[in-house]
Amino acid sequence: MKLTRLVGECEDGDCPTIYATDRGTLIVQGSKVEGHQLRISEHETLVEISADLIRKAVRDNLV
């Protein structure tokens, strides 16, 4: 799978970032969420990113 960086909170990639894939999907890099009450599948996880990162992506017409 090929990833293309769309927007991030830093330039070195070691922070919350949104990527586009060559499959027409998005990948979100963020902090793993612990201690939640949701039931999710074993193969899934929850990540947390700032709302500002989404706003920046929308503002820049990236998603």
C-alpha positions in Angstrom: 0.0 0.0 0.0 1.3 3.4 -1.0 0.8 6.3 1.5 0.8 10.0 0.7 1.1 12.5 3.5 -1.8 14.9 3.4 -1.4 16.9 6.6 0.3 16.6 9.9 1.0 18.5 13.1 4.8 18.4 12.5 7.1 17.8 9.5 9.1 14.7 10.6 6.1 12.3 10.7 6.4 11.5 14.4 3.1 13.2 15.3 -0.6 13.0 14.4 -0.9 12.8 10.6 -3.4 12.0 7.9 -2.4 10.0 4.9 -4.1 9.1 1.6 -3.7 5.6 0.3 -3.5 4.3 -3.3 -6.7 2.4 -2.4 -8.8 5.5 -2.0 -8.8 5.4 1.8 -7.3 7.5 4.6 -4.9 6.4 7.3 -4.8 8.4 10.6 -1.7 8.4 12.8 -2.4 9.5 16.4 -2.2 8.4 20.0 -3.8 5.1 20.8 -6.9 5.5 23.0 -7.0 3.5 26.2 -9.7 3.2 28.8 -12.7 3.8 26.6 -16.0 2.0 27.0 -16.6 1.2 23.3 -16.8 -2.4 21.9 -14.6 -2.6 18.8 -13.4 -5.5 16.8 -10.0 -7.1 17.6 -8.5 -6.0 14.3 -9.4 -2.3 15.0 -8.1 0.4 17.3 -9.0 3.9 18.2 -6.6 6.8 17.7 -6.9 10.4 18.9 -6.0 13.5 16.8 -6.8 17.1 17.3 -9.9 18.7 15.7 -7.5 21.3 14.3 -5.7 18.7 12.2 -9.1 17.9 10.5 -9.8 21.6 10.1 -6.4 22.1 8.5 -7.0 19.2 6.0 -10.4 20.6 5.1 -9.1 24.2 4.8 -6.3 23.0 2.5 -8.8 21.0 0.4 -6.9 17.8 1.1 -9.9 15.5 2.0 
